[in-house]
Amino acid sequence: MLALRLARGAHSLVQLRRLLVAAASAGTGFLLLCTLGYALAHPDPSAGALLRLLWCLAPVAATVYFAVAVARTDPGTRPRPGLSAVGLGPGQLMAISTVTTALSTTLGSVLALLVFLHLRGDLPGMPFDGDAAFLASDHPLPLPAALTLLLLVPLAASSASAVVLRPRGARPTRPRRPGADGDSPRERSRRRAESGPYADQPGRLSDPQQPAPPLPTPGGLPWGTAVLAAGLAVEAYASRSGPGLALPGRFTAGPARVFGGWSLTAFGLMLAAPAITHLCGRLLQAVRPGVLRLLAGRVLQEEARRIGRPLGVVCAVASGAYAMATVYSGARPTFGPLSTLGALLVAGCTVATLLTAAVEAKHARADTTAALLRMGAPTTVLRGAALLRAGALLAAFGPLTWVVAELAAAPLVR
């Protein structure tokens, strides 16, 4: 009941994000039910239904990723002194956020089931009279199997939200060495980095030539590069032989292993993107930076982990779309409605996750931004820093996306 009250009393923008999660869950659930309908209509042993279910993993992963991002930015479940006084600590708020995520995704799954049953003609109304082989209207729908598929997204989203939002214990402090007069420079730099994106910046606005202490670089670039190379190698090997990957609808493309290679490529980009974002911030502050470049670089370094991973996933989706467009540039493939729905779900969820992370980053530095405005910093400087950050990220990830797309499409066009 408390989760429902917090959900009902949230801001309209928060409600919109929850409705988008429900819509994404509905679309993904409908794809899973259509996969079940295809299996019912084709009872002969074949890999078609299994490959369609494998393709549905991409919309499922994108929906779960978006649901976790929305749960992280939910202001109603943030720890506050007033809630702690009535016994709602971090653990209880995490449970409330998990329940809220489960409610949103379950609502979408129920909506998907109602639409699927209506199109089959199991509910009152006109059934779908087109090419509805994926509905299996002449076969009884096994309700346990349908419910199992529909529970996949709510269970995965709520479990992932609980893992991401779980309370983390206080970091143990190391005892100082006898005779030490303070922390090491590295410890002081870490504390400044954790204090906010503009740490030590207001005092340095008058002297922009004095560089700020460097923020710690996120790890993952070597592993991300290795996984990315492995994914491209798998795609190159899989394009030569293997069974076809049947997508929902009338669109078929590439061997089945290409999907596994693309998944590795996306995971590699997600691992490497925070380090690349941090490097962009460091390059902005190189060679006698001014106030504008200094602020933009520090914000990119501070937000490297928060926006880097969603940005890497968006680059992976964009590279996959570009590679597919390159492969079929001379042909005219027929995209079925389910193929279009799946592509829209993956692209929409990844872009919405990136926008949600950007909003979260903006709220995280709201106090520091207000402090800069009180000190007399012009708003044009803050807007210019935001544009500079966007330009730096576009200059770094745009060519990277194009190179990955060309490397992924090269074996497929041979």
RABEL-V50181 format. One record per backbone hydrogen bond with DSSP energy under -0.5 kcal/mol. NH is the residue of the N-H (numbers start at 1). CO is the residue of the C=O. Records with the same first field share a line. If there is no record, write none. Layout:
NH=CO / CO
This chain:
5=1
6=2
7=3
8=4
9=5
10=7
15=11
16=12
17=13
18=14
19=15
20=16
21=17
22=18
23=19
24=20
25=21
26=22
27=23
28=24
29=25
30=26
31=27
32=28
33=29
34=30
35=31
36=32
37=33
38=34
39=35
40=36
41=37
42=38
51=47
52=48
53=49
54=50
55=51
56=52
57=54
58=55
59=55
60=56
61=57
62=58
63=59
64=60
65=61
66=62
67=63
68=64
69=65
70=66
71=67
72=68
73=69
74=71
75=73
77=74
78=75
84=80
85=81
86=82 / 83
87=84
88=83
89=87
93=89
94=90
95=91
96=92
97=93
98=94
99=95
100=96
101=97
102=98
103=99
104=100
105=101
106=102
107=103
108=104
109=105
110=106
111=107
112=108
113=109
114=110
115=111
116=112
117=113
118=114
119=115
120=116
121=117
122=117
123=117
128=119
132=130
135=132
136=132 / 133
139=136
142=140
143=141
146=142
147=143
148=144
149=145
150=146
151=147
152=149
153=149
154=150
155=151
156=152
157=153
158=154
159=155
160=156
161=157
162=158
163=159
164=160
165=161
166=163
180=177
188=184
189=185
190=186
191=187
192=188
193=189
194=190
195=191
196=193
199=196
201=198
202=198
204=201
205=201 / 202
207=204
210=207
211=209
224=220
225=221
226=222
227=223
228=224
229=225
230=226
231=227
232=228
233=229
234=230
235=231
236=232
237=233
238=234
239=235
240=237
241=237
245=253 / 254
246=244
247=245 / 251
252=250
253=245
256=243
258=255
259=255 / 256
260=256
261=257
262=258
263=259
264=260
265=261
266=262
267=263
268=264
269=265
270=266
271=267
272=268
273=269
274=270
276=272
277=273
278=274
279=275
280=276
281=277
282=278
283=279
284=280
285=281
286=283
289=285
294=290
295=291
296=292
297=293
298=294
299=295
300=296
301=297
302=298
303=299
304=301
307=303
308=304
309=305
311=307
312=308
313=309
314=310
315=311
316=312
317=313
318=314
319=315
320=316
321=317
322=318
323=319
324=320
325=321
326=322
327=323
328=324
329=326
335=333
336=334
340=336
341=337
342=338
343=339
344=340
345=341
346=342
347=343
348=344
349=345
350=346
351=347
352=348
353=349
354=350
355=351
356=352
357=353
358=354
359=355
360=356
361=357
362=358
363=359
364=360
365=361
366=363
369=365
370=366
371=367
372=368
373=369
374=370
375=371
376=373
377=372
381=378
382=378
383=379
384=380
385=381
386=382
387=383
388=384
389=385
390=386
391=387
392=388
393=389
394=390
395=391
396=392
397=393
398=394
400=396
401=397
402=398
403=399
404=400
405=401
406=402
407=403
408=404
409=405
410=406
411=407
413=409 / 410
